[in-house]
Amino acid sequence: MAAAQSVPSVAVVIPCFNGAATLGEAIASALAQEFVAEIVVVDDGSTDGSAGLAKSLGGKVRVLSGENAGVSAARNRGIAATSAPLIQFLDADDIMLPGTMALRVRSIVASGGDIVVTDWCDFRDEGTRRITGVVRSPPFDDLAVDAELSCMTRFWAPPAAILYTRDIVERAGRFRIDHRTLEDARFLYDVARAGARFEHARHLGALYRVHAGSKSRSDPVGFWLMALRKAVDVEEVWRGEGSFSDFRRHRLAEVYNGAVSGLFQAASPEYRTALAMADARGVPLSRKNRLTRLLARLTGLKVAVSATRFYSAARRRLPGRPQPDERP
């Protein structure tokens, strides 16, 4: 490998909205990495002292403050304010593990790729304990079949596990500011569509915090409506260019069915909108969604949701079935 001084430097962009409780650890994990030349914290209208905390660290850490405009706009501000040829996005509640940046940079230099993705692990804090899950790897085999489709449906990793070249970020058009949910998944699709070359740096490189404040938990309706919008947008692009194959149609049905199921569980009136969209596009519903649709027609949506929740809870309590605190 070439001398360290010839290795491209990295800009770390950290969007932050009221993240003071976790921001310090996120920044520390970036400061500990090799090849990081810039750390820009984009304070997105925080009211909890996040900006002051970041400013107190000085050195490589710069803070950009402004009114709340969403995470996509915050990341785009960070991109514009940095100049390093490699860009690492890091959420204010996630962590990069020691030594990972050196492995990412070496991988991107050796391969000539546009993106390097590491393995990651979900975690949550319970008082003074940190609970981690299994190590997760992105499905690179699926990516090799159809990169656009894979990034639309199955290929995902948290921003903390992905290093980009600035060139591919610009070719993809940066982040869509009209996406305040699923914005990182949409960006991965845009990057794949721009022809990115993906590389896998096989090591545990990031910890991804799972908590009740995540969009899929705190706002499931908004989350699934954005998933539907993303599916419709991408389908229209593929139809327009004549690339909407039967294989893509079949796989995209996973998104529509996921949205139908998610909106049903949320007991949202938008459930019927999702069903209508699936019908209009000829999407075959899963067996579960066909059954819940029939039940909702017979009893009404709220009664149907209550009935399925009661049934699921009863099944979990059947003798011989693992309970939540047991191991299968």
C-alpha positions as CSV (number, residue, x, y, z in Angstrom):
1,M,0.0,0.0,0.0
2,A,1.1,3.6,-0.7
3,A,2.4,5.8,2.1
4,A,-0.2,7.1,4.6
5,Q,0.1,10.6,3.3
6,S,-1.1,9.6,-0.2
7,V,-4.2,7.9,1.2
8,P,-7.4,10.0,0.7
9,S,-8.7,11.8,3.7
10,V,-12.2,11.5,5.1
11,A,-14.9,14.0,6.1
12,V,-17.3,12.8,8.7
13,V,-20.8,14.5,8.5
14,I,-23.0,14.1,11.7
15,P,-26.5,15.5,11.4
16,C,-28.0,16.2,14.8
17,F,-31.4,17.1,16.2
18,N,-31.6,17.1,20.0
19,G,-28.9,14.4,20.3
20,A,-26.9,15.7,23.2
21,A,-27.3,12.5,25.2
22,T,-25.4,10.4,22.6
23,L,-23.6,13.0,20.3
24,G,-20.4,13.1,22.4
25,E,-19.8,9.3,22.0
26,A,-20.5,9.5,18.3
27,I,-18.0,12.3,17.8
28,A,-15.5,10.5,20.0
29,S,-15.8,7.4,17.8
30,A,-15.0,9.6,14.7
31,L,-12.1,11.4,16.4
32,A,-10.4,8.1,17.2
33,Q,-10.2,7.0,13.6
34,E,-7.3,7.3,11.2
35,F,-7.5,9.4,8.0
36,V,-10.4,11.6,9.4
37,A,-9.5,15.2,8.5
38,E,-12.8,16.9,9.0
39,I,-15.8,16.3,11.4
40,V,-18.8,18.5,10.7
41,V,-21.7,18.4,13.1
42,V,-24.8,19.9,11.4
43,D,-27.1,21.1,14.2
44,D,-30.6,20.9,12.8
45,G,-32.4,23.3,15.1
46,S,-31.6,21.5,18.4
47,T,-32.9,22.9,21.6
48,D,-31.0,20.6,24.0
49,G,-27.5,22.0,23.9
50,S,-26.2,19.7,21.2
51,A,-24.4,22.5,19.4
52,G,-22.7,23.7,22.5
53,L,-21.5,20.2,23.3
54,A,-20.0,19.8,19.8
55,K,-18.4,23.2,19.9
56,S,-16.7,22.4,23.2
57,L,-14.7,19.6,21.6
58,G,-12.8,22.0,19.2
59,G,-10.0,20.7,17.0
60,K,-11.3,18.9,13.9
61,V,-14.9,19.4,15.0
62,R,-16.8,22.2,13.3
63,V,-20.5,23.0,13.9
64,L,-23.0,24.3,11.5
65,S,-26.3,25.5,13.0
66,G,-29.6,26.4,11.5
67,E,-33.3,25.9,11.7
68,N,-34.8,22.4,11.6
69,A,-34.9,21.3,8.0
70,G,-34.7,17.5,8.3
71,V,-31.8,15.0,8.2
72,S,-31.4,15.0,4.4
73,A,-31.0,18.8,4.3
74,A,-28.6,18.6,7.2
75,R,-26.4,16.0,5.5
76,N,-26.4,18.0,2.3
77,R,-25.2,21.1,4.2
78,G,-22.4,18.9,5.6
79,I,-21.4,17.7,2.2
80,A,-21.2,21.3,0.9
81,A,-19.1,22.4,3.9
82,T,-16.4,19.7,3.5
83,S,-13.8,19.0,0.9
84,A,-12.2,15.6,1.7
85,P,-12.5,13.1,-1.2
86,L,-14.2,10.5,1.1
87,I,-17.4,11.1,3.0
88,Q,-18.6,9.2,6.1
89,F,-22.1,9.9,7.4
90,L,-22.6,9.2,11.0
91,D,-25.9,9.6,12.9
92,A,-25.6,11.3,16.3
93,D,-26.7,8.2,18.2
94,D,-24.5,5.6,16.4
95,I,-20.8,4.6,16.9
96,M,-17.9,3.7,14.6
97,L,-15.7,1.0,16.2
98,P,-12.0,1.5,16.7
99,G,-9.8,0.9,13.6
100,T,-12.7,0.6,11.2
101,M,-11.9,3.7,9.1
102,A,-8.4,2.5,8.2
103,L,-9.9,-0.8,7.0
104,R,-12.6,1.1,5.0
105,V,-10.1,3.5,3.4
106,R,-7.7,0.7,2.5
107,S,-10.5,-1.2,0.9
108,I,-11.7,1.7,-1.2
109,V,-8.2,2.5,-2.4
110,A,-7.3,-1.1,-3.2
111,S,-10.6,-1.9,-5.0
112,G,-11.2,1.5,-6.7
113,G,-14.8,1.2,-5.5
114,D,-17.3,4.0,-4.9
115,I,-18.7,2.6,-1.6
116,V,-17.4,0.4,1.1
117,V,-19.8,-1.2,3.5
118,T,-18.9,-2.9,6.7
119,D,-20.8,-5.3,9.0
120,W,-22.6,-3.8,11.9
121,C,-24.4,-4.7,15.1
122,D,-27.7,-3.4,16.6
123,F,-27.5,-2.2,20.2
124,R,-29.5,-0.5,22.9
125,D,-28.7,1.0,26.3
126,E,-30.5,-0.2,29.4
127,G,-29.3,1.9,32.2
128,T,-25.6,1.2,32.6
129,R,-25.8,-1.9,30.4
130,R,-25.2,-2.0,26.7
131,I,-27.1,-4.8,25.0
132,T,-25.8,-5.8,21.5
133,G,-27.4,-8.1,19.0
134,V,-25.9,-10.4,16.3
135,V,-23.4,-9.1,13.8
136,R,-25.2,-8.3,10.6
137,S,-23.9,-8.2,7.0
138,P,-25.4,-6.6,3.9
139,P,-26.6,-9.1,1.3
140,F,-23.9,-8.7,-1.3
141,D,-25.1,-11.8,-3.2
142,D,-28.4,-10.1,-3.8
143,L,-26.8,-6.9,-4.8
144,A,-24.8,-8.6,-7.5
145,V,-28.1,-9.8,-9.2
146,D,-29.6,-6.3,-9.6
147,A,-28.1,-3.5,-7.6
148,E,-31.0,-1.0,-8.1
149,L,-33.6,-3.5,-7.2
150,S,-31.6,-4.8,-4.2
151,C,-31.1,-1.3,-2.8
152,M,-34.8,-0.7,-3.3
153,T,-35.9,-3.9,-1.4
154,R,-33.3,-5.7,0.6
155,F,-29.8,-4.2,0.6
156,W,-29.4,-1.8,3.5
157,A,-26.8,-0.8,6.1
158,P,-26.8,2.1,8.6
159,P,-24.9,5.2,7.6
160,A,-22.3,4.5,10.2
161,A,-21.3,1.4,8.3
162,I,-20.9,3.0,4.9
163,L,-18.0,5.1,3.4
164,Y,-18.6,6.9,0.1
165,T,-16.4,8.6,-2.4
166,R,-17.4,12.3,-2.8
167,D,-17.7,11.6,-6.6
168,I,-20.5,9.0,-6.1
169,V,-22.3,11.2,-3.6
170,E,-22.3,14.0,-6.2
171,R,-23.3,11.7,-9.1
172,A,-26.2,10.4,-7.1
173,G,-27.5,14.0,-6.6
174,R,-26.9,14.1,-2.8
175,F,-29.9,13.4,-0.4
176,R,-33.5,14.0,-1.4
177,I,-34.7,16.8,0.9
178,D,-38.3,15.7,0.3
179,H,-37.5,12.5,2.1
180,R,-37.5,12.9,5.9
181,T,-38.0,9.2,6.5
182,L,-36.2,6.3,4.7
183,E,-33.8,9.0,3.3
184,D,-30.7,6.8,3.7
185,A,-32.4,3.9,1.9
186,R,-33.5,6.2,-0.9
187,F,-29.9,7.5,-1.2
188,L,-28.6,4.0,-1.5
189,Y,-31.0,3.4,-4.4
190,D,-29.9,6.7,-6.0
191,V,-26.2,5.7,-5.6
192,A,-26.9,2.3,-7.2
193,R,-28.7,3.9,-10.1
194,A,-25.7,6.2,-10.6
195,G,-23.6,3.1,-11.2
196,A,-21.7,2.8,-7.9
197,R,-19.3,0.0,-7.4
198,F,-19.9,-1.5,-3.9
199,E,-17.2,-3.2,-1.8
200,H,-17.6,-5.2,1.4
201,A,-15.0,-4.6,4.1
202,R,-15.6,-7.8,6.1
203,H,-15.3,-6.6,9.7
204,L,-17.6,-5.3,12.5
205,G,-17.3,-1.6,11.9
206,A,-20.4,0.1,13.5
207,L,-22.9,-0.1,16.2
208,Y,-26.4,1.0,15.2
209,R,-28.6,2.2,18.1
210,V,-32.2,0.8,18.2
211,H,-34.6,2.8,20.3
212,A,-38.3,3.7,20.6
213,G,-37.6,7.0,18.9
214,S,-36.9,5.5,15.5
215,K,-39.3,6.4,12.8
216,S,-40.5,2.9,12.1
217,R,-41.6,2.7,15.8
218,S,-42.6,6.3,16.7
219,D,-44.3,7.1,13.3
220,P,-45.1,3.8,11.6
221,V,-47.7,5.5,9.4
222,G,-45.3,8.0,8.0
223,F,-42.6,5.3,7.6
224,W,-44.8,3.0,5.5
225,L,-46.3,5.9,3.5
226,M,-42.8,6.9,2.6
227,A,-42.0,3.3,1.7
228,L,-45.0,3.3,-0.6
229,R,-44.0,6.6,-2.2
230,K,-40.5,5.3,-2.8
231,A,-41.8,2.2,-4.4
232,V,-44.2,4.1,-6.7
233,D,-41.4,6.6,-7.7
234,V,-39.0,3.9,-8.6
235,E,-41.6,1.8,-10.4
236,E,-42.5,4.8,-12.6
237,V,-38.8,5.3,-13.4
238,W,-38.4,1.7,-14.4
239,R,-41.6,1.7,-16.4
240,G,-40.6,4.9,-18.2
241,E,-37.3,3.4,-19.4
242,G,-38.7,-0.1,-20.1
243,S,-36.8,-1.9,-17.4
244,F,-39.7,-3.0,-15.2
245,S,-39.2,-6.7,-15.6
246,D,-41.3,-9.5,-14.1
247,F,-38.5,-10.1,-11.6
248,R,-38.5,-6.5,-10.5
249,R,-42.3,-6.5,-10.3
250,H,-42.3,-9.6,-8.1
251,R,-39.6,-8.2,-5.8
252,L,-41.3,-4.8,-5.6
253,A,-44.4,-6.5,-4.3
254,E,-42.5,-7.1,-1.1
255,V,-42.5,-3.4,-0.4
256,Y,-46.2,-3.0,-1.2
257,N,-47.1,-6.0,1.0
258,G,-44.9,-4.7,3.8
259,A,-46.7,-1.3,3.7
260,V,-50.1,-2.9,3.7
261,S,-49.2,-5.0,6.7
262,G,-47.5,-2.2,8.5
263,L,-50.5,0.2,8.0
264,F,-52.9,-2.5,9.1
265,Q,-51.0,-3.1,12.3
266,A,-51.0,0.7,12.9
267,A,-54.8,0.7,12.4
268,S,-54.4,3.6,10.1
269,P,-57.1,4.7,7.6
270,E,-54.1,4.9,5.1
271,Y,-54.3,1.0,5.1
272,R,-57.1,1.3,2.6
273,T,-55.0,3.7,0.5
274,A,-52.2,1.1,0.4
275,L,-54.6,-1.6,-0.6
276,A,-56.0,0.5,-3.4
277,M,-52.4,1.3,-4.7
278,A,-51.5,-2.4,-4.6
279,D,-54.7,-3.3,-6.5
280,A,-54.2,-0.5,-9.1
281,R,-50.7,-1.8,-9.8
282,G,-51.7,-5.5,-9.9
283,V,-49.6,-6.4,-6.9
284,P,-50.5,-9.9,-5.6
285,L,-51.2,-9.7,-1.8
286,S,-49.6,-12.1,0.6
287,R,-51.8,-14.7,2.2
288,K,-51.6,-12.8,5.5
289,N,-52.7,-9.6,3.9
290,R,-55.5,-11.3,2.0
291,L,-56.8,-12.7,5.3
292,T,-56.6,-9.4,7.2
293,R,-58.3,-7.6,4.3
294,L,-61.2,-10.0,4.5
295,L,-61.4,-9.6,8.3
296,A,-61.3,-5.8,8.0
297,R,-64.2,-5.9,5.5
298,L,-66.3,-8.1,7.8
299,T,-65.6,-6.4,11.1
300,G,-64.1,-3.0,10.4
301,L,-60.4,-2.1,10.6
302,K,-60.1,-1.4,14.4
303,V,-61.9,-4.6,15.4
304,A,-59.8,-6.6,12.8
305,V,-56.5,-5.2,14.2
306,S,-57.6,-6.0,17.8
307,A,-58.6,-9.5,16.8
308,T,-55.3,-10.3,15.1
309,R,-53.3,-8.9,18.1
310,F,-55.3,-11.0,20.5
311,Y,-54.7,-14.1,18.3
312,S,-51.0,-13.4,18.0
313,A,-50.7,-13.0,21.8
314,A,-52.6,-16.2,22.4
315,R,-50.4,-18.1,20.1
316,R,-47.3,-16.9,21.9
317,R,-48.7,-18.3,25.2
318,L,-49.5,-21.8,23.9
319,P,-47.7,-24.5,25.8
320,G,-44.4,-25.4,24.2
321,R,-43.9,-22.1,22.4
322,P,-40.9,-19.9,23.4
323,Q,-41.9,-17.0,25.7
324,P,-40.3,-13.5,25.3
325,D,-37.7,-14.2,28.0
326,E,-36.9,-17.7,26.8
327,R,-34.5,-18.9,24.2
328,P,-35.8,-21.1,21.4
